[in-house]
Amino acid sequence: KTKKREEIENLDLIDMPDYEGFNFENIVDLEANLLSINKKKTGVIIASRSCPFQCTFCFHSSGSKYRQRSLDNIFKEIDYLVSKYSIEFLFIADELFSYDFERVEKFCTRIKTYNIKWWTEFRVNDVSVEMIEMLKNANCISVCYGLESADNKILKSMRKNITIEDIEKALKITYEAGIIITGAFIFGDIDETVETYKNTINWWQKNRHYGISLNLILVYPGTYLYKYALK
């Protein structure tokens, strides 16, 4: 167990992973099974660390403060993955890729020239028709959303800062754009009742075409839920 240290503010100071040391040339030829993605020639990158929001169930494994790599730094790694390993798919494994429209726009403009497909994660209240069209045109084929519940009481209890109306809007425009949706509802929040979980189940049954999965909430050390459970 290492001692606590200050979070690294400037992520550009961190070297790229030692791909050669991990024999990535062998790994990249295996079929990657990542959130509905089953493709060879898949690269995985982290473009940011943590998340600026404080949902009760989230443990922020990469720190408490949201930090982003510069786009030049990100594309330096992408260039390496493309030139060295001929990747055809990019998995951006951030907790939250970005809530800054301008940053997403600049990323899309640059990634589009690579002609590779990619996956990422957004909050439902950050996307718009314009952004979804931009993602689609930049070869983003799958977006993951943190949904958690179809009941506004539970979303408030989870401190999600979103509503079921935000969820419905985001899923609709993403689905209509032909982008694959991944996401889940999780049951067992502090304020969950028979009524609230039935509200979510009923909504899920009426909207099966989105392919949302169902899970139980997990209590991770460091989360608000964990502290509550201990108490």
Kinemage of the C-alpha trace (Angstrom):
@kinemage 1
@onewidth
@group {chain A} dominant
@subgroup {mainchain}
@vectorlist {calphas} color= white
{ca lys a 1} P 0.000 0.000 0.000
{ca thr a 2} L 1.633 3.219 -1.133
{ca lys a 3} L 1.562 6.469 0.783
{ca lys a 4} L -0.886 9.133 -0.281
{ca arg a 5} L 0.511 11.801 -2.595
{ca glu a 6} L -0.750 14.868 -4.377
{ca glu a 7} L -2.665 14.210 -7.586
{ca ile a 8} L -0.695 14.944 -10.733
{ca glu a 9} L -2.163 18.172 -12.102
{ca asn a 10} L -0.485 18.216 -15.515
{ca leu a 11} L -1.226 14.852 -17.103
{ca asp a 12} L 0.955 15.718 -20.100
{ca leu a 13} L 3.992 15.148 -17.868
{ca ile a 14} L 3.176 11.433 -17.622
{ca asp a 15} L 4.822 9.161 -20.177
{ca met a 16} L 2.760 6.933 -22.428
{ca pro a 17} L 2.291 3.330 -21.303
{ca asp a 18} L 5.172 1.017 -22.196
{ca tyr a 19} L 3.275 -0.755 -24.971
{ca glu a 20} L 6.309 -2.698 -26.149
{ca gly a 21} L 7.088 -3.820 -22.613
{ca phe a 22} L 3.589 -5.306 -22.399
{ca asn a 23} L 3.974 -7.060 -25.778
{ca phe a 24} L 1.084 -5.053 -27.134
{ca glu a 25} L 1.797 -6.365 -30.639
{ca asn a 26} L 0.354 -9.698 -29.431
{ca ile a 27} L -2.516 -8.197 -27.443
{ca val a 28} L -3.739 -6.004 -30.295
{ca asp a 29} L -4.330 -9.058 -32.462
{ca leu a 30} L -6.688 -10.541 -29.883
{ca glu a 31} L -10.397 -9.794 -29.967
{ca ala a 32} L -11.159 -7.074 -27.409
{ca asn a 33} L -14.339 -7.636 -25.397
{ca leu a 34} L -15.025 -4.141 -24.049
{ca leu a 35} L -18.595 -2.994 -23.419
{ca ser a 36} L -20.173 -4.518 -26.528
{ca ile a 37} L -17.030 -4.021 -28.612
{ca asn a 38} L -15.624 -7.219 -30.063
{ca lys a 39} L -12.908 -6.117 -32.432
{ca lys a 40} L -9.264 -6.812 -33.095
{ca lys a 41} L -6.801 -3.940 -33.527
{ca thr a 42} L -8.309 -2.079 -30.543
{ca gly a 43} L -6.313 0.512 -28.636
{ca val a 44} L -7.263 1.769 -25.176
{ca ile a 45} L -6.355 5.243 -23.941
{ca ile a 46} L -7.120 7.466 -20.956
{ca ala a 47} L -7.703 11.083 -22.025
{ca ser a 48} L -8.620 12.428 -18.574
{ca arg a 49} L -8.683 11.441 -14.931
{ca ser a 50} L -11.531 11.487 -12.419
{ca cys a 51} L -14.820 13.364 -12.855
{ca pro a 52} L -16.061 16.762 -11.610
{ca phe a 53} L -19.274 15.249 -10.226
{ca gln a 54} L -19.785 13.470 -6.912
{ca cys a 55} L -22.369 10.725 -7.380
{ca thr a 56} L -22.935 8.778 -4.164
{ca phe a 57} L -21.852 5.415 -5.606
{ca cys a 58} L -18.749 6.508 -7.550
{ca phe a 59} L -15.287 5.943 -6.098
{ca his a 60} L -13.121 7.993 -8.543
{ca ser a 61} L -10.248 5.539 -8.746
{ca ser a 62} L -8.030 8.072 -10.535
{ca gly a 63} L -8.408 10.910 -8.048
{ca ser a 64} L -10.891 13.493 -6.827
{ca lys a 65} L -10.067 16.359 -9.186
{ca tyr a 66} L -10.999 16.256 -12.867
{ca arg a 67} L -7.954 16.709 -15.097
{ca gln a 68} L -7.594 16.398 -18.872
{ca arg a 69} L -4.655 15.708 -21.128
{ca ser a 70} L -4.087 18.238 -23.892
{ca leu a 71} L -5.331 17.181 -27.307
{ca asp a 72} L -1.778 17.315 -28.685
{ca asn a 73} L -0.697 14.883 -25.980
{ca ile a 74} L -3.633 12.557 -26.657
{ca phe a 75} L -3.024 12.499 -30.392
{ca lys a 76} L 0.668 11.823 -29.865
{ca glu a 77} L -0.381 8.515 -28.289
{ca ile a 78} L -2.998 7.852 -30.964
{ca asp a 79} L -0.389 8.493 -33.679
{ca tyr a 80} L 1.874 5.948 -32.002
{ca leu a 81} L -0.892 3.336 -31.758
{ca val a 82} L -1.843 3.800 -35.401
{ca ser a 83} L 1.688 3.823 -36.801
{ca lys a 84} L 3.106 1.075 -34.592
{ca tyr a 85} L 0.121 -1.274 -34.218
{ca ser a 86} L -2.281 -0.244 -37.002
{ca ile a 87} L -5.216 0.091 -34.598
{ca glu a 88} L -8.647 0.347 -36.171
{ca phe a 89} L -10.691 1.004 -33.038
{ca leu a 90} L -10.072 3.327 -30.095
{ca phe a 91} L -11.567 2.750 -26.656
{ca ile a 92} L -11.435 5.975 -24.597
{ca ala a 93} L -11.770 4.589 -21.086
{ca asp a 94} L -12.386 7.820 -19.159
{ca glu a 95} L -14.931 8.213 -16.362
{ca leu a 96} L -16.124 11.228 -18.352
{ca phe a 97} L -14.613 12.064 -21.727
{ca ser a 98} L -15.613 15.724 -21.617
{ca tyr a 99} L -18.414 18.112 -20.767
{ca asp a 100} L -16.784 20.895 -22.808
{ca phe a 101} L -18.427 21.159 -26.245
{ca glu a 102} L -15.500 23.054 -27.765
{ca arg a 103} L -13.006 20.402 -26.656
{ca val a 104} L -15.187 17.614 -28.074
{ca glu a 105} L -15.510 19.550 -31.336
{ca lys a 106} L -11.743 19.937 -31.668
{ca phe a 107} L -11.210 16.245 -30.855
{ca cys a 108} L -13.771 15.190 -33.467
{ca thr a 109} L -12.179 17.378 -36.113
{ca arg a 110} L -8.821 15.727 -35.533
{ca ile a 111} L -9.909 12.105 -35.022
{ca lys a 112} L -12.016 12.176 -38.171
{ca thr a 113} L -8.895 12.287 -40.357
{ca tyr a 114} L -7.677 8.947 -38.931
{ca asn a 115} L -10.626 6.945 -40.257
{ca ile a 116} L -10.766 4.834 -37.092
{ca lys a 117} L -13.872 4.029 -35.072
{ca trp a 118} L -14.055 4.928 -31.388
{ca trp a 119} L -16.058 4.614 -28.151
{ca thr a 120} L -16.392 7.051 -25.266
{ca glu a 121} L -18.525 8.107 -22.298
{ca phe a 122} L -20.666 11.215 -21.715
{ca arg a 123} L -23.232 12.576 -19.294
{ca val a 124} L -26.742 12.707 -20.749
{ca asn a 125} L -27.206 16.390 -19.993
{ca asp a 126} L -24.054 17.343 -21.917
{ca val a 127} L -25.107 15.993 -25.308
{ca ser a 128} L -27.203 17.721 -27.942
{ca val a 129} L -28.337 16.983 -31.479
{ca glu a 130} L -25.401 19.035 -32.746
{ca met a 131} L -22.885 17.112 -30.625
{ca ile a 132} L -24.310 13.708 -31.553
{ca glu a 133} L -24.143 14.573 -35.260
{ca met a 134} L -20.557 15.704 -34.727
{ca leu a 135} L -19.665 12.413 -33.015
{ca lys a 136} L -21.343 10.412 -35.760
{ca asn a 137} L -19.442 12.262 -38.493
{ca ala a 138} L -16.192 11.631 -36.623
{ca asn a 139} L -16.746 7.828 -36.659
{ca cys a 140} L -17.798 7.498 -33.012
{ca ile a 141} L -19.896 4.322 -33.103
{ca ser a 142} L -20.730 3.840 -29.423
{ca val a 143} L -21.503 6.127 -26.488
{ca cys a 144} L -21.849 5.035 -22.871
{ca tyr a 145} L -24.112 7.017 -20.555
{ca gly a 146} L -24.390 6.950 -16.783
{ca leu a 147} L -28.152 6.441 -16.407
{ca glu a 148} L -28.603 4.734 -13.004
{ca ser a 149} L -32.376 5.224 -12.557
{ca ala a 150} L -35.548 6.249 -14.390
{ca asp a 151} L -36.972 7.790 -11.225
{ca asn a 152} L -36.150 11.440 -10.489
{ca lys a 153} L -36.311 10.881 -6.734
{ca ile a 154} L -33.531 8.301 -6.943
{ca leu a 155} L -31.462 10.365 -9.383
{ca lys a 156} L -31.596 13.224 -6.874
{ca ser a 157} L -30.667 10.914 -4.015
{ca met a 158} L -27.683 9.672 -6.041
{ca arg a 159} L -26.613 13.289 -6.638
{ca lys a 160} L -26.560 12.639 -10.363
{ca asn a 161} L -27.641 16.185 -11.277
{ca ile a 162} L -29.688 14.780 -14.161
{ca thr a 163} L -33.354 13.902 -14.671
{ca ile a 164} L -35.255 11.187 -16.516
{ca glu a 165} L -36.143 13.891 -19.037
{ca asp a 166} L -32.412 14.428 -19.713
{ca ile a 167} L -31.996 10.672 -20.108
{ca glu a 168} L -34.889 10.361 -22.553
{ca lys a 169} L -33.624 13.234 -24.690
{ca ala a 170} L -30.055 11.919 -24.902
{ca leu a 171} L -31.057 8.323 -25.654
{ca lys a 172} L -33.518 9.395 -28.334
{ca ile a 173} L -31.093 11.565 -30.317
{ca thr a 174} L -28.275 9.013 -29.952
{ca tyr a 175} L -30.480 6.121 -31.075
{ca glu a 176} L -31.846 8.077 -34.024
{ca ala a 177} L -28.304 8.900 -35.117
{ca gly a 178} L -27.507 5.177 -35.289
{ca ile a 179} L -24.878 5.286 -32.550
{ca ile a 180} L -24.707 2.240 -30.248
{ca ile a 181} L -25.817 2.981 -26.692
{ca thr a 182} L -24.379 1.345 -23.591
{ca gly a 183} L -25.540 2.112 -20.074
{ca ala a 184} L -27.247 0.628 -17.050
{ca phe a 185} L -29.828 1.148 -14.364
{ca ile a 186} L -28.612 0.223 -10.880
{ca phe a 187} L -30.974 -0.728 -8.066
{ca gly a 188} L -30.514 -0.385 -4.308
{ca asp a 189} L -29.952 3.315 -3.639
{ca ile a 190} L -30.519 4.548 -0.061
{ca asp a 191} L -33.931 5.963 -1.032
{ca glu a 192} L -34.953 3.037 -3.277
{ca thr a 193} L -38.478 1.723 -2.655
{ca val a 194} L -40.772 -0.761 -4.353
{ca glu a 195} L -42.403 2.180 -6.099
{ca thr a 196} L -39.147 3.710 -7.397
{ca tyr a 197} L -37.670 0.470 -8.677
{ca lys a 198} L -40.957 -0.359 -10.407
{ca asn a 199} L -40.874 3.060 -12.064
{ca thr a 200} L -37.456 2.226 -13.504
{ca ile a 201} L -38.442 -1.312 -14.528
{ca asn a 202} L -41.606 -0.044 -16.232
{ca trp a 203} L -39.640 2.591 -18.135
{ca trp a 204} L -37.041 -0.013 -19.141
{ca gln a 205} L -39.701 -2.398 -20.430
{ca lys a 206} L -41.216 0.345 -22.590
{ca asn a 207} L -37.810 1.267 -24.003
{ca arg a 208} L -36.148 -2.083 -24.589
{ca his a 209} L -34.831 -0.915 -27.965
{ca tyr a 210} L -32.096 1.087 -26.231
{ca gly a 211} L -30.485 -2.067 -24.844
{ca ile a 212} L -29.983 -0.732 -21.321
{ca ser a 213} L -28.702 -3.323 -18.832
{ca leu a 214} L -29.871 -3.834 -15.243
{ca asn a 215} L -27.578 -4.210 -12.236
{ca leu a 216} L -27.516 -3.923 -8.461
{ca ile a 217} L -25.696 -0.970 -6.933
{ca leu a 218} L -22.210 -1.767 -5.576
{ca val a 219} L -20.728 -0.236 -2.441
{ca tyr a 220} L -17.118 0.748 -3.165
{ca pro a 221} L -14.722 1.922 -0.414
{ca gly a 222} L -14.358 5.696 -0.433
{ca thr a 223} L -17.846 6.414 -1.738
{ca tyr a 224} L -20.619 8.207 0.100
{ca leu a 225} L -22.568 4.938 0.071
{ca tyr a 226} L -19.676 3.124 1.749
{ca lys a 227} L -19.468 5.701 4.533
{ca tyr a 228} L -23.229 5.515 4.929
{ca ala a 229} L -23.108 1.712 5.098
{ca leu a 230} L -20.427 1.803 7.796
{ca lys a 231} L -22.461 4.292 9.806
